[in-house]
């Protein structure tokens, strides 16, 4: 919650709670209030919205891939800029590993448990 984008994400998740699709019927499934999957999707949506804003501003006759490749130093609120380029199609280079302990996600900072 120290990052602006995480606070924004949580605000949206609180305002628009997730509900399982009706076709799941009366299942016992209870969606997580917050998850790494939905957080990553939120970040992706912020980046894509920025790319589409540029695309529309340029007149929509541009190559969307070239527009995406023009994005550099994009601040989406995670204290790390998103960058693309002609040979760089992954906006962030960091990977954050997590595991589940006692039913909660926790970051992995020590990999010795998984060493062979």
Secondary structure, DSSP 8 states (H G I E B T S, - for coil): --SHHHHHHHHHHHHS-----GGG-S------SS-HHHHHHHHHHHHHHHHHHHHHHTTS-S-HHHHHHT--SB--SSSS-B--BTTB--S------EEEETTEEEE----GGG--
